[in-house]
Amino acid sequence: MTPVVLWQKSSFSQGEDAPNCVEVAARQDLGVLLLRESDEPGTVLKATGAGLAALIRHIRLS
């Protein structure tokens, strides 16, 4: 049985139905975080918590 993935929108998204939202979900069975854009829900990126933190730090410093 495939686990249910519960997506959560970023707190920076503009409203409930905003077209350009970043969504995140945790897959504890795989030990990864999943990331996607709401306008392309079929494209999913996998990251570790440490990897995502490093990406966010890099973006903030850019």
HTML snippet that shows the backbone in 3Dmol.js (N, CA, C, O; Angstrom):
<script src="https://3Dmol.org/build/3Dmol-min.js"></script>
<div id="view" style="width:600px;height:400px;position:relative"></div>
<script>
const pdb = `
ATOM      1  N   MET A   1       0.836  -1.185   0.000  1.00  0.00           N
ATOM      2  CA  MET A   1       0.000   0.000   0.000  1.00  0.00           C
ATOM      3  C   MET A   1       0.882   1.250   0.000  1.00  0.00           C
ATOM      4  O   MET A   1       1.817   1.362   0.792  1.00  0.00           O
ATOM      5  N   THR A   2       0.573   2.179  -0.892  1.00  0.00           N
ATOM      6  CA  THR A   2       1.310   3.434  -0.985  1.00  0.00           C
ATOM      7  C   THR A   2       0.863   4.373   0.130  1.00  0.00           C
ATOM      8  O   THR A   2      -0.334   4.607   0.297  1.00  0.00           O
ATOM      9  N   PRO A   3       1.825   4.922   0.905  1.00  0.00           N
ATOM     10  CA  PRO A   3       1.461   5.853   1.977  1.00  0.00           C
ATOM     11  C   PRO A   3       0.805   7.121   1.417  1.00  0.00           C
ATOM     12  O   PRO A   3       1.122   7.562   0.313  1.00  0.00           O
ATOM     13  N   VAL A   4      -0.095   7.684   2.183  1.00  0.00           N
ATOM     14  CA  VAL A   4      -0.740   8.940   1.819  1.00  0.00           C
ATOM     15  C   VAL A   4       0.246  10.074   2.081  1.00  0.00           C
ATOM     16  O   VAL A   4       0.855  10.146   3.149  1.00  0.00           O
ATOM     17  N   VAL A   5       0.394  10.947   1.108  1.00  0.00           N
ATOM     18  CA  VAL A   5       1.285  12.102   1.252  1.00  0.00           C
ATOM     19  C   VAL A   5       0.419  13.327   1.495  1.00  0.00           C
ATOM     20  O   VAL A   5      -0.431  13.667   0.673  1.00  0.00           O
ATOM     21  N   LEU A   6       0.635  13.984   2.616  1.00  0.00           N
ATOM     22  CA  LEU A   6      -0.125  15.184   2.975  1.00  0.00           C
ATOM     23  C   LEU A   6       0.728  16.408   2.682  1.00  0.00           C
ATOM     24  O   LEU A   6       1.729  16.659   3.353  1.00  0.00           O
ATOM     25  N   TRP A   7       0.318  17.164   1.672  1.00  0.00           N
ATOM     26  CA  TRP A   7       1.051  18.354   1.256  1.00  0.00           C
ATOM     27  C   TRP A   7       0.635  19.551   2.094  1.00  0.00           C
ATOM     28  O   TRP A   7      -0.541  19.725   2.414  1.00  0.00           O
ATOM     29  N   GLN A   8       1.613  20.372   2.444  1.00  0.00           N
ATOM     30  CA  GLN A   8       1.371  21.592   3.212  1.00  0.00           C
ATOM     31  C   GLN A   8       1.934  22.771   2.422  1.00  0.00           C
ATOM     32  O   GLN A   8       3.081  22.734   1.977  1.00  0.00           O
ATOM     33  N   LYS A   9       1.125  23.816   2.250  1.00  0.00           N
ATOM     34  CA  LYS A   9       1.573  24.999   1.520  1.00  0.00           C
ATOM     35  C   LYS A   9       2.490  25.849   2.382  1.00  0.00           C
ATOM     36  O   LYS A   9       2.351  25.894   3.605  1.00  0.00           O
ATOM     37  N   SER A  10       3.413  26.510   1.738  1.00  0.00           N
ATOM     38  CA  SER A  10       4.311  27.430   2.415  1.00  0.00           C
ATOM     39  C   SER A  10       3.522  28.564   3.055  1.00  0.00           C
ATOM     40  O   SER A  10       2.510  29.013   2.516  1.00  0.00           O
ATOM     41  N   SER A  11       3.984  29.011   4.184  1.00  0.00           N
ATOM     42  CA  SER A  11       3.337  30.145   4.853  1.00  0.00           C
ATOM     43  C   SER A  11       3.535  31.433   4.061  1.00  0.00           C
ATOM     44  O   SER A  11       2.869  32.429   4.343  1.00  0.00           O
ATOM     45  N   PHE A  12       4.436  31.440   3.075  1.00  0.00           N
ATOM     46  CA  PHE A  12       4.669  32.611   2.235  1.00  0.00           C
ATOM     47  C   PHE A  12       3.734  32.663   1.036  1.00  0.00           C
ATOM     48  O   PHE A  12       3.753  33.643   0.291  1.00  0.00           O
ATOM     49  N   SER A  13       2.912  31.628   0.830  1.00  0.00           N
ATOM     50  CA  SER A  13       1.979  31.602  -0.295  1.00  0.00           C
ATOM     51  C   SER A  13       0.891  32.649  -0.088  1.00  0.00           C
ATOM     52  O   SER A  13       0.497  32.941   1.041  1.00  0.00           O
ATOM     53  N   GLN A  14       0.420  33.199  -1.176  1.00  0.00           N
ATOM     54  CA  GLN A  14      -0.581  34.261  -1.130  1.00  0.00           C
ATOM     55  C   GLN A  14      -1.984  33.675  -1.191  1.00  0.00           C
ATOM     56  O   GLN A  14      -2.531  33.524  -2.284  1.00  0.00           O
ATOM     57  N   GLY A  15      -2.569  33.347  -0.078  1.00  0.00           N
ATOM     58  CA  GLY A  15      -3.948  32.864  -0.050  1.00  0.00           C
ATOM     59  C   GLY A  15      -4.074  31.376  -0.296  1.00  0.00           C
ATOM     60  O   GLY A  15      -3.110  30.718  -0.689  1.00  0.00           O
ATOM     61  N   GLU A  16      -5.244  30.855  -0.069  1.00  0.00           N
ATOM     62  CA  GLU A  16      -5.521  29.431  -0.145  1.00  0.00           C
ATOM     63  C   GLU A  16      -5.380  28.874  -1.556  1.00  0.00           C
ATOM     64  O   GLU A  16      -4.884  27.760  -1.727  1.00  0.00           O
ATOM     65  N   ASP A  17      -5.808  29.628  -2.577  1.00  0.00           N
ATOM     66  CA  ASP A  17      -5.795  29.126  -3.951  1.00  0.00           C
ATOM     67  C   ASP A  17      -4.778  29.845  -4.830  1.00  0.00           C
ATOM     68  O   ASP A  17      -4.971  29.953  -6.041  1.00  0.00           O
ATOM     69  N   ALA A  18      -3.710  30.330  -4.236  1.00  0.00           N
ATOM     70  CA  ALA A  18      -2.688  31.038  -5.011  1.00  0.00           C
ATOM     71  C   ALA A  18      -2.088  30.092  -6.049  1.00  0.00           C
ATOM     72  O   ALA A  18      -1.862  28.920  -5.745  1.00  0.00           O
ATOM     73  N   PRO A  19      -1.823  30.570  -7.270  1.00  0.00           N
ATOM     74  CA  PRO A  19      -1.364  29.693  -8.334  1.00  0.00           C
ATOM     75  C   PRO A  19       0.101  29.276  -8.226  1.00  0.00           C
ATOM     76  O   PRO A  19       0.485  28.258  -8.802  1.00  0.00           O
ATOM     77  N   ASN A  20       0.917  30.020  -7.517  1.00  0.00           N
ATOM     78  CA  ASN A  20       2.344  29.722  -7.448  1.00  0.00           C
ATOM     79  C   ASN A  20       2.769  29.458  -6.007  1.00  0.00           C
ATOM     80  O   ASN A  20       3.408  30.298  -5.373  1.00  0.00           O
ATOM     81  N   CYS A  21       2.415  28.304  -5.507  1.00  0.00           N
ATOM     82  CA  CYS A  21       2.715  27.957  -4.119  1.00  0.00           C
ATOM     83  C   CYS A  21       3.747  26.842  -4.063  1.00  0.00           C
ATOM     84  O   CYS A  21       3.702  25.900  -4.854  1.00  0.00           O
ATOM     85  N   VAL A  22       4.660  26.953  -3.141  1.00  0.00           N
ATOM     86  CA  VAL A  22       5.571  25.858  -2.849  1.00  0.00           C
ATOM     87  C   VAL A  22       4.899  25.007  -1.782  1.00  0.00           C
ATOM     88  O   VAL A  22       4.393  25.522  -0.785  1.00  0.00           O
ATOM     89  N   GLU A  23       4.901  23.696  -2.007  1.00  0.00           N
ATOM     90  CA  GLU A  23       4.294  22.772  -1.057  1.00  0.00           C
ATOM     91  C   GLU A  23       5.349  21.777  -0.594  1.00  0.00           C
ATOM     92  O   GLU A  23       6.251  21.421  -1.352  1.00  0.00           O
ATOM     93  N   VAL A  24       5.232  21.337   0.639  1.00  0.00           N
ATOM     94  CA  VAL A  24       6.182  20.393   1.210  1.00  0.00           C
ATOM     95  C   VAL A  24       5.422  19.272   1.906  1.00  0.00           C
ATOM     96  O   VAL A  24       4.338  19.479   2.451  1.00  0.00           O
ATOM     97  N   ALA A  25       6.008  18.094   1.875  1.00  0.00           N
ATOM     98  CA  ALA A  25       5.448  16.940   2.573  1.00  0.00           C
ATOM     99  C   ALA A  25       6.606  16.109   3.116  1.00  0.00           C
ATOM    100  O   ALA A  25       7.682  16.077   2.518  1.00  0.00           O
ATOM    101  N   ALA A  26       6.392  15.448   4.228  1.00  0.00           N
ATOM    102  CA  ALA A  26       7.415  14.584   4.816  1.00  0.00           C
ATOM    103  C   ALA A  26       7.067  13.127   4.541  1.00  0.00           C
ATOM    104  O   ALA A  26       5.929  12.704   4.745  1.00  0.00           O
ATOM    105  N   ARG A  27       8.044  12.366   4.079  1.00  0.00           N
ATOM    106  CA  ARG A  27       7.884  10.920   3.913  1.00  0.00           C
ATOM    107  C   ARG A  27       8.825  10.270   4.920  1.00  0.00           C
ATOM    108  O   ARG A  27       9.984   9.985   4.619  1.00  0.00           O
ATOM    109  N   GLN A  28       8.309  10.047   6.105  1.00  0.00           N
ATOM    110  CA  GLN A  28       9.135   9.488   7.163  1.00  0.00           C
ATOM    111  C   GLN A  28       9.590   8.076   6.841  1.00  0.00           C
ATOM    112  O   GLN A  28      10.659   7.652   7.280  1.00  0.00           O
ATOM    113  N   ASP A  29       8.780   7.339   6.072  1.00  0.00           N
ATOM    114  CA  ASP A  29       9.176   5.982   5.707  1.00  0.00           C
ATOM    115  C   ASP A  29      10.409   5.973   4.800  1.00  0.00           C
ATOM    116  O   ASP A  29      11.160   4.998   4.791  1.00  0.00           O
ATOM    117  N   LEU A  30      10.623   7.049   4.035  1.00  0.00           N
ATOM    118  CA  LEU A  30      11.790   7.179   3.169  1.00  0.00           C
ATOM    119  C   LEU A  30      12.860   8.069   3.775  1.00  0.00           C
ATOM    120  O   LEU A  30      13.995   8.081   3.299  1.00  0.00           O
ATOM    121  N   GLY A  31      12.517   8.816   4.820  1.00  0.00           N
ATOM    122  CA  GLY A  31      13.455   9.740   5.451  1.00  0.00           C
ATOM    123  C   GLY A  31      13.759  10.953   4.595  1.00  0.00           C
ATOM    124  O   GLY A  31      14.870  11.481   4.641  1.00  0.00           O
ATOM    125  N   VAL A  32      12.777  11.407   3.808  1.00  0.00           N
ATOM    126  CA  VAL A  32      12.991  12.552   2.932  1.00  0.00           C
ATOM    127  C   VAL A  32      11.845  13.545   3.038  1.00  0.00           C
ATOM    128  O   VAL A  32      10.763  13.227   3.531  1.00  0.00           O
ATOM    129  N   LEU A  33      12.110  14.750   2.565  1.00  0.00           N
ATOM    130  CA  LEU A  33      11.084  15.767   2.381  1.00  0.00           C
ATOM    131  C   LEU A  33      10.786  15.848   0.890  1.00  0.00           C
ATOM    132  O   LEU A  33      11.687  15.709   0.063  1.00  0.00           O
ATOM    133  N   LEU A  34       9.544  16.069   0.556  1.00  0.00           N
ATOM    134  CA  LEU A  34       9.136  16.215  -0.830  1.00  0.00           C
ATOM    135  C   LEU A  34       8.740  17.663  -1.065  1.00  0.00           C
ATOM    136  O   LEU A  34       8.077  18.276  -0.228  1.00  0.00           O
ATOM    137  N   LEU A  35       9.146  18.205  -2.202  1.00  0.00           N
ATOM    138  CA  LEU A  35       8.837  19.593  -2.560  1.00  0.00           C
ATOM    139  C   LEU A  35       8.212  19.624  -3.940  1.00  0.00           C
ATOM    140  O   LEU A  35       8.606  18.867  -4.827  1.00  0.00           O
ATOM    141  N   ARG A  36       7.226  20.509  -4.121  1.00  0.00           N
ATOM    142  CA  ARG A  36       6.623  20.694  -5.437  1.00  0.00           C
ATOM    143  C   ARG A  36       6.025  22.086  -5.525  1.00  0.00           C
ATOM    144  O   ARG A  36       5.802  22.747  -4.511  1.00  0.00           O
ATOM    145  N   GLU A  37       5.766  22.524  -6.755  1.00  0.00           N
ATOM    146  CA  GLU A  37       5.021  23.758  -7.004  1.00  0.00           C
ATOM    147  C   GLU A  37       3.581  23.369  -7.258  1.00  0.00           C
ATOM    148  O   GLU A  37       3.314  22.354  -7.902  1.00  0.00           O
ATOM    149  N   SER A  38       2.653  24.164  -6.758  1.00  0.00           N
ATOM    150  CA  SER A  38       1.241  23.814  -6.898  1.00  0.00           C
ATOM    151  C   SER A  38       0.783  23.803  -8.350  1.00  0.00           C
ATOM    152  O   SER A  38      -0.154  23.080  -8.690  1.00  0.00           O
ATOM    153  N   ASP A  39       1.422  24.591  -9.216  1.00  0.00           N
ATOM    154  CA  ASP A  39       0.997  24.602 -10.611  1.00  0.00           C
ATOM    155  C   ASP A  39       1.584  23.448 -11.424  1.00  0.00           C
ATOM    156  O   ASP A  39       1.193  23.248 -12.573  1.00  0.00           O
ATOM    157  N   GLU A  40       2.527  22.678 -10.841  1.00  0.00           N
ATOM    158  CA  GLU A  40       3.070  21.479 -11.478  1.00  0.00           C
ATOM    159  C   GLU A  40       3.175  20.365 -10.436  1.00  0.00           C
ATOM    160  O   GLU A  40       4.283  19.970 -10.071  1.00  0.00           O
ATOM    161  N   PRO A  41       2.051  19.856  -9.954  1.00  0.00           N
ATOM    162  CA  PRO A  41       2.072  18.884  -8.859  1.00  0.00           C
ATOM    163  C   PRO A  41       2.703  17.541  -9.209  1.00  0.00           C
ATOM    164  O   PRO A  41       3.029  16.764  -8.312  1.00  0.00           O
ATOM    165  N   GLY A  42       2.880  17.258 -10.482  1.00  0.00           N
ATOM    166  CA  GLY A  42       3.494  15.996 -10.879  1.00  0.00           C
ATOM    167  C   GLY A  42       5.008  16.003 -10.795  1.00  0.00           C
ATOM    168  O   GLY A  42       5.633  14.943 -10.826  1.00  0.00           O
ATOM    169  N   THR A  43       5.608  17.182 -10.688  1.00  0.00           N
ATOM    170  CA  THR A  43       7.061  17.301 -10.573  1.00  0.00           C
ATOM    171  C   THR A  43       7.408  17.445  -9.103  1.00  0.00           C
ATOM    172  O   THR A  43       7.095  18.458  -8.477  1.00  0.00           O
ATOM    173  N   VAL A  44       8.057  16.424  -8.556  1.00  0.00           N
ATOM    174  CA  VAL A  44       8.352  16.387  -7.120  1.00  0.00           C
ATOM    175  C   VAL A  44       9.852  16.225  -6.922  1.00  0.00           C
ATOM    176  O   VAL A  44      10.479  15.359  -7.534  1.00  0.00           O
ATOM    177  N   LEU A  45      10.421  17.060  -6.066  1.00  0.00           N
ATOM    178  CA  LEU A  45      11.827  16.965  -5.693  1.00  0.00           C
ATOM    179  C   LEU A  45      11.941  16.322  -4.322  1.00  0.00           C
ATOM    180  O   LEU A  45      11.112  16.567  -3.446  1.00  0.00           O
ATOM    181  N   LYS A  46      12.959  15.505  -4.135  1.00  0.00           N
ATOM    182  CA  LYS A  46      13.224  14.888  -2.833  1.00  0.00           C
ATOM    183  C   LYS A  46      14.453  15.541  -2.221  1.00  0.00           C
ATOM    184  O   LYS A  46      15.422  15.838  -2.921  1.00  0.00           O
ATOM    185  N   ALA A  47      14.409  15.764  -0.909  1.00  0.00           N
ATOM    186  CA  ALA A  47      15.544  16.366  -0.213  1.00  0.00           C
ATOM    187  C   ALA A  47      15.580  15.859   1.218  1.00  0.00           C
ATOM    188  O   ALA A  47      14.553  15.490   1.787  1.00  0.00           O
ATOM    189  N   THR A  48      16.761  15.847   1.784  1.00  0.00           N
ATOM    190  CA  THR A  48      16.883  15.581   3.212  1.00  0.00           C
ATOM    191  C   THR A  48      16.639  16.895   3.948  1.00  0.00           C
ATOM    192  O   THR A  48      16.670  17.964   3.339  1.00  0.00           O
ATOM    193  N   GLY A  49      16.402  16.821   5.227  1.00  0.00           N
ATOM    194  CA  GLY A  49      16.235  18.040   6.014  1.00  0.00           C
ATOM    195  C   GLY A  49      17.472  18.915   5.947  1.00  0.00           C
ATOM    196  O   GLY A  49      17.368  20.134   5.807  1.00  0.00           O
ATOM    197  N   ALA A  50      18.637  18.302   6.046  1.00  0.00           N
ATOM    198  CA  ALA A  50      19.890  19.059   5.990  1.00  0.00           C
ATOM    199  C   ALA A  50      20.094  19.665   4.603  1.00  0.00           C
ATOM    200  O   ALA A  50      20.561  20.798   4.487  1.00  0.00           O
ATOM    201  N   GLY A  51      19.751  18.929   3.562  1.00  0.00           N
ATOM    202  CA  GLY A  51      19.894  19.439   2.205  1.00  0.00           C
ATOM    203  C   GLY A  51      18.986  20.620   1.940  1.00  0.00           C
ATOM    204  O   GLY A  51      19.401  21.600   1.320  1.00  0.00           O
ATOM    205  N   LEU A  52      17.732  20.533   2.410  1.00  0.00           N
ATOM    206  CA  LEU A  52      16.798  21.639   2.236  1.00  0.00           C
ATOM    207  C   LEU A  52      17.252  22.868   3.023  1.00  0.00           C
ATOM    208  O   LEU A  52      17.153  23.991   2.529  1.00  0.00           O
ATOM    209  N   ALA A  53      17.743  22.663   4.231  1.00  0.00           N
ATOM    210  CA  ALA A  53      18.246  23.781   5.045  1.00  0.00           C
ATOM    211  C   ALA A  53      19.412  24.472   4.345  1.00  0.00           C
ATOM    212  O   ALA A  53      19.496  25.701   4.347  1.00  0.00           O
ATOM    213  N   ALA A  54      20.318  23.685   3.741  1.00  0.00           N
ATOM    214  CA  ALA A  54      21.457  24.259   3.023  1.00  0.00           C
ATOM    215  C   ALA A  54      20.992  25.049   1.812  1.00  0.00           C
ATOM    216  O   ALA A  54      21.535  26.117   1.531  1.00  0.00           O
ATOM    217  N   LEU A  55      19.993  24.544   1.086  1.00  0.00           N
ATOM    218  CA  LEU A  55      19.445  25.269  -0.068  1.00  0.00           C
ATOM    219  C   LEU A  55      18.835  26.610   0.360  1.00  0.00           C
ATOM    220  O   LEU A  55      19.065  27.635  -0.282  1.00  0.00           O
ATOM    221  N   ILE A  56      18.071  26.594   1.426  1.00  0.00           N
ATOM    222  CA  ILE A  56      17.441  27.829   1.914  1.00  0.00           C
ATOM    223  C   ILE A  56      18.492  28.838   2.347  1.00  0.00           C
ATOM    224  O   ILE A  56      18.366  30.026   2.050  1.00  0.00           O
ATOM    225  N   ARG A  57      19.536  28.379   3.052  1.00  0.00           N
ATOM    226  CA  ARG A  57      20.633  29.273   3.448  1.00  0.00           C
ATOM    227  C   ARG A  57      21.299  29.886   2.219  1.00  0.00           C
ATOM    228  O   ARG A  57      21.581  31.084   2.197  1.00  0.00           O
ATOM    229  N   HIS A  58      21.547  29.081   1.212  1.00  0.00           N
ATOM    230  CA  HIS A  58      22.182  29.558  -0.013  1.00  0.00           C
ATOM    231  C   HIS A  58      21.312  30.604  -0.709  1.00  0.00           C
ATOM    232  O   HIS A  58      21.820  31.632  -1.156  1.00  0.00           O
ATOM    233  N   ILE A  59      20.028  30.353  -0.803  1.00  0.00           N
ATOM    234  CA  ILE A  59      19.108  31.295  -1.446  1.00  0.00           C
ATOM    235  C   ILE A  59      19.068  32.609  -0.686  1.00  0.00           C
ATOM    236  O   ILE A  59      19.071  33.680  -1.293  1.00  0.00           O
ATOM    237  N   ARG A  60      19.031  32.536   0.622  1.00  0.00           N
ATOM    238  CA  ARG A  60      18.979  33.762   1.437  1.00  0.00           C
ATOM    239  C   ARG A  60      20.231  34.601   1.278  1.00  0.00           C
ATOM    240  O   ARG A  60      20.166  35.829   1.337  1.00  0.00           O
ATOM    241  N   LEU A  61      21.364  33.959   1.079  1.00  0.00           N
ATOM    242  CA  LEU A  61      22.628  34.672   0.953  1.00  0.00           C
ATOM    243  C   LEU A  61      22.855  35.192  -0.461  1.00  0.00           C
ATOM    244  O   LEU A  61      23.735  36.027  -0.676  1.00  0.00           O
ATOM    245  N   SER A  62      22.093  34.723  -1.408  1.00  0.00           N
ATOM    246  CA  SER A  62      22.276  35.141  -2.815  1.00  0.00           C
ATOM    247  C   SER A  62      21.674  36.483  -3.080  1.00  0.00           C
ATOM    248  O   SER A  62      21.739  36.977  -4.206  1.00  0.00           O
TER     249      SER A  62
END
`;
const viewer = $3Dmol.createViewer("view");
viewer.addModel(pdb, "pdb");
viewer.setStyle({}, {cartoon: {color: "spectrum"}});
viewer.zoomTo();
viewer.render();
</script>
